[in-house]
């Protein structure tokens, strides 16, 4: 006894999706790089308890 899966229609890939995918991935990489290296935010990890006014 074998189970047969129903036939599926072939997937048609839209030609415009590849450039959109490249742009989205590039934008995500650019935003992550900007937040990590360009934007002056203090998100770096510091070990131990941090008290204001104390240098680590």
N, CA, C and O atoms as a GROMACS GRO file, in nm:
protein
  224
    1UNK      N    1   0.084  -0.117   0.000
    1UNK     CA    2   0.000   0.000   0.000
    1UNK      C    3   0.089   0.125   0.000
    1UNK      O    4   0.173   0.141   0.089
    2UNK      N    5   0.072   0.210  -0.096
    2UNK     CA    6   0.149   0.334  -0.103
    2UNK      C    7   0.053   0.451  -0.107
    2UNK      O    8  -0.053   0.446  -0.170
    3UNK      N    9   0.093   0.557  -0.040
    3UNK     CA   10   0.011   0.679  -0.039
    3UNK      C   11   0.059   0.769  -0.152
    3UNK      O   12   0.179   0.792  -0.167
    4UNK      N   13  -0.031   0.817  -0.229
    4UNK     CA   14   0.004   0.907  -0.338
    4UNK      C   15  -0.029   1.049  -0.299
    4UNK      O   16  -0.137   1.078  -0.248
    5UNK      N   17   0.065   1.138  -0.324
    5UNK     CA   18   0.038   1.278  -0.295
    5UNK      C   19  -0.028   1.339  -0.417
    5UNK      O   20   0.002   1.302  -0.531
    6UNK      N   21  -0.118   1.431  -0.395
    6UNK     CA   22  -0.186   1.492  -0.509
    6UNK      C   23  -0.087   1.576  -0.592
    6UNK      O   24   0.008   1.634  -0.539
    7UNK      N   25  -0.112   1.580  -0.719
    7UNK     CA   26  -0.025   1.658  -0.807
    7UNK      C   27  -0.039   1.806  -0.776
    7UNK      O   28  -0.150   1.856  -0.756
    8UNK      N   29   0.073   1.874  -0.773
    8UNK     CA   30   0.073   2.018  -0.746
    8UNK      C   31   0.105   2.094  -0.873
    8UNK      O   32   0.176   2.045  -0.961
    9UNK      N   33   0.051   2.213  -0.880
    9UNK     CA   34   0.083   2.298  -0.994
    9UNK      C   35   0.227   2.344  -0.982
    9UNK      O   36   0.274   2.367  -0.870
   10UNK      N   37   0.298   2.359  -1.091
   10UNK     CA   38   0.435   2.409  -1.082
   10UNK      C   39   0.437   2.552  -1.031
   10UNK      O   40   0.350   2.632  -1.064
   11UNK      N   41   0.537   2.583  -0.950
   11UNK     CA   42   0.550   2.717  -0.893
   11UNK      C   43   0.608   2.809  -1.000
   11UNK      O   44   0.711   2.780  -1.060
   12UNK      N   45   0.539   2.918  -1.023
   12UNK     CA   46   0.586   3.016  -1.121
   12UNK      C   47   0.654   3.129  -1.044
   12UNK      O   48   0.590   3.197  -0.964
   13UNK      N   49   0.781   3.148  -1.071
   13UNK     CA   50   0.855   3.254  -1.001
   13UNK      C   51   0.841   3.384  -1.079
   13UNK      O   52   0.862   3.388  -1.200
   14UNK      N   53   0.807   3.488  -1.006
   14UNK     CA   54   0.792   3.619  -1.068
   14UNK      C   55   0.931   3.678  -1.094
   14UNK      O   56   1.018   3.670  -1.007
   15UNK      N   57   0.953   3.736  -1.211
   15UNK     CA   58   1.087   3.788  -1.242
   15UNK      C   59   1.126   3.911  -1.161
   15UNK      O   60   1.245   3.941  -1.150
   16UNK      N   61   1.030   3.984  -1.105
   16UNK     CA   62   1.062   4.106  -1.032
   16UNK      C   63   1.105   4.078  -0.889
   16UNK      O   64   1.156   4.168  -0.822
   17UNK      N   65   1.085   3.956  -0.839
   17UNK     CA   66   1.112   3.929  -0.698
   17UNK      C   67   1.262   3.921  -0.669
   17UNK      O   68   1.304   3.954  -0.558
   18UNK      N   69   1.344   3.879  -0.765
   18UNK     CA   70   1.488   3.868  -0.739
   18UNK      C   71   1.553   4.003  -0.710
   18UNK      O   72   1.627   4.013  -0.613
   19UNK      N   73   1.528   4.108  -0.790
   19UNK     CA   74   1.586   4.239  -0.754
   19UNK      C   75   1.534   4.293  -0.621
   19UNK      O   76   1.608   4.358  -0.548
   20UNK      N   77   1.408   4.266  -0.590
   20UNK     CA   78   1.352   4.311  -0.463
   20UNK      C   79   1.422   4.240  -0.348
   20UNK      O   80   1.454   4.302  -0.246
   21UNK      N   81   1.445   4.113  -0.364
   21UNK     CA   82   1.513   4.035  -0.260
   21UNK      C   83   1.655   4.088  -0.238
   21UNK      O   84   1.699   4.100  -0.123
   22UNK      N   85   1.725   4.119  -0.344
   22UNK     CA   86   1.862   4.172  -0.333
   22UNK      C   87   1.861   4.307  -0.262
   22UNK      O   88   1.947   4.333  -0.178
   23UNK      N   89   1.766   4.394  -0.296
   23UNK     CA   90   1.758   4.526  -0.233
   23UNK      C   91   1.725   4.514  -0.085
   23UNK      O   92   1.784   4.584  -0.003
   24UNK      N   93   1.633   4.425  -0.050
   24UNK     CA   94   1.595   4.409   0.092
   24UNK      C   95   1.713   4.356   0.172
   24UNK      O   96   1.740   4.406   0.281
   25UNK      N   97   1.782   4.256   0.121
   25UNK     CA   98   1.896   4.200   0.193
   25UNK      C   99   2.007   4.304   0.206
   25UNK      O  100   2.068   4.316   0.312
   26UNK      N  101   2.032   4.380   0.100
   26UNK     CA  102   2.132   4.486   0.107
   26UNK      C  103   2.096   4.594   0.207
   26UNK      O  104   2.182   4.644   0.279
   27UNK      N  105   1.968   4.630   0.213
   27UNK     CA  106   1.924   4.731   0.308
   27UNK      C  107   1.939   4.683   0.451
   27UNK      O  108   1.980   4.760   0.538
   28UNK      N  109   1.907   4.558   0.477
   28UNK     CA  110   1.922   4.503   0.613
   28UNK      C  111   2.069   4.504   0.654
   28UNK      O  112   2.102   4.540   0.767
   29UNK      N  113   2.156   4.466   0.563
   29UNK     CA  114   2.300   4.466   0.595
   29UNK      C  115   2.348   4.609   0.619
   29UNK      O  116   2.426   4.633   0.712
   30UNK      N  117   2.304   4.704   0.539
   30UNK     CA  118   2.346   4.844   0.555
   30UNK      C  119   2.297   4.901   0.687
   30UNK      O  120   2.372   4.971   0.755
   31UNK      N  121   2.174   4.874   0.723
   31UNK     CA  122   2.120   4.925   0.850
   31UNK      C  123   2.194   4.865   0.969
   31UNK      O  124   2.227   4.935   1.065
   32UNK      N  125   2.221   4.735   0.963
   32UNK     CA  126   2.294   4.673   1.072
   32UNK      C  127   2.436   4.729   1.083
   32UNK      O  128   2.484   4.753   1.194
   33UNK      N  129   2.501   4.750   0.972
   33UNK     CA  130   2.636   4.806   0.976
   33UNK      C  131   2.633   4.950   1.028
   33UNK      O  132   2.721   4.990   1.104
   34UNK      N  133   2.533   5.026   0.987
   34UNK     CA  134   2.522   5.165   1.033
   34UNK      C  135   2.500   5.171   1.184
   34UNK      O  136   2.561   5.253   1.252
   35UNK      N  137   2.414   5.086   1.235
   35UNK     CA  138   2.388   5.089   1.379
   35UNK      C  139   2.506   5.036   1.458
   35UNK      O  140   2.524   5.072   1.574
   36UNK      N  141   2.586   4.950   1.398
   36UNK     CA  142   2.700   4.894   1.470
   36UNK      C  143   2.823   4.983   1.466
   36UNK      O  144   2.897   4.988   1.563
   37UNK      N  145   2.846   5.055   1.355
   37UNK     CA  146   2.971   5.126   1.338
   37UNK      C  147   2.958   5.277   1.323
   37UNK      O  148   3.052   5.349   1.355
   38UNK      N  149   2.845   5.327   1.277
   38UNK     CA  150   2.834   5.469   1.244
   38UNK      C  151   2.757   5.546   1.351
   38UNK      O  152   2.803   5.651   1.396
   39UNK      N  153   2.643   5.496   1.390
   39UNK     CA  154   2.556   5.566   1.484
   39UNK      C  155   2.617   5.560   1.624
   39UNK      O  156   2.650   5.452   1.672
   40UNK      N  157   2.632   5.674   1.690
   40UNK     CA  158   2.696   5.674   1.822
   40UNK      C  159   2.598   5.632   1.933
   40UNK      O  160   2.546   5.717   2.006
   41UNK      N  161   2.575   5.503   1.946
   41UNK     CA  162   2.488   5.453   2.052
   41UNK      C  163   2.572   5.365   2.144
   41UNK      O  164   2.668   5.301   2.100
   42UNK      N  165   2.537   5.362   2.269
   42UNK     CA  166   2.614   5.283   2.365
   42UNK      C  167   2.540   5.152   2.394
   42UNK      O  168   2.474   5.139   2.497
   43UNK      N  169   2.551   5.060   2.305
   43UNK     CA  170   2.485   4.932   2.323
   43UNK      C  171   2.584   4.822   2.357
   43UNK      O  172   2.545   4.706   2.371
   44UNK      N  173   2.712   4.856   2.371
   44UNK     CA  174   2.814   4.756   2.393
   44UNK      C  175   2.794   4.687   2.528
   44UNK      O  176   2.752   4.749   2.625
   45UNK      N  177   2.825   4.560   2.531
   45UNK     CA  178   2.810   4.480   2.652
   45UNK      C  179   2.922   4.513   2.751
   45UNK      O  180   3.038   4.524   2.714
   46UNK      N  181   2.885   4.528   2.875
   46UNK     CA  182   2.982   4.548   2.982
   46UNK      C  183   2.961   4.439   3.085
   46UNK      O  184   2.849   4.415   3.129
   47UNK      N  185   3.067   4.373   3.122
   47UNK     CA  186   3.053   4.266   3.219
   47UNK      C  187   3.044   4.324   3.360
   47UNK      O  188   3.103   4.427   3.390
   48UNK      N  189   2.970   4.257   3.445
   48UNK     CA  190   2.955   4.302   3.582
   48UNK      C  191   2.852   4.412   3.596
   48UNK      O  192   2.800   4.462   3.497
   49UNK      N  193   2.822   4.447   3.719
   49UNK     CA  194   2.724   4.553   3.741
   49UNK      C  195   2.780   4.689   3.698
   49UNK      O  196   2.896   4.720   3.723
   50UNK      N  197   2.698   4.765   3.635
   50UNK     CA  198   2.741   4.898   3.588
   50UNK      C  199   2.677   5.004   3.676
   50UNK      O  200   2.555   5.011   3.690
   51UNK      N  201   2.761   5.086   3.734
   51UNK     CA  202   2.713   5.197   3.814
   51UNK      C  203   2.743   5.327   3.742
   51UNK      O  204   2.854   5.346   3.693
   52UNK      N  205   2.647   5.417   3.734
   52UNK     CA  206   2.673   5.545   3.667
   52UNK      C  207   2.788   5.620   3.733
   52UNK      O  208   2.799   5.622   3.855
   53UNK      N  209   2.872   5.681   3.653
   53UNK     CA  210   2.985   5.756   3.704
   53UNK      C  211   3.109   5.673   3.725
   53UNK      O  212   3.214   5.728   3.758
   54UNK      N  213   3.100   5.544   3.708
   54UNK     CA  214   3.214   5.455   3.728
   54UNK      C  215   3.265   5.407   3.593
   54UNK      O  216   3.187   5.361   3.510
   55UNK      N  217   3.394   5.418   3.571
   55UNK     CA  218   3.451   5.371   3.446
   55UNK      C  219   3.484   5.223   3.456
   55UNK      O  220   3.534   5.175   3.558
   56UNK      N  221   3.456   5.152   3.348
   56UNK     CA  222   3.485   5.007   3.348
   56UNK      C  223   3.624   4.982   3.296
   56UNK      O  224   3.667   4.866   3.288
   0.00000   0.00000   0.00000
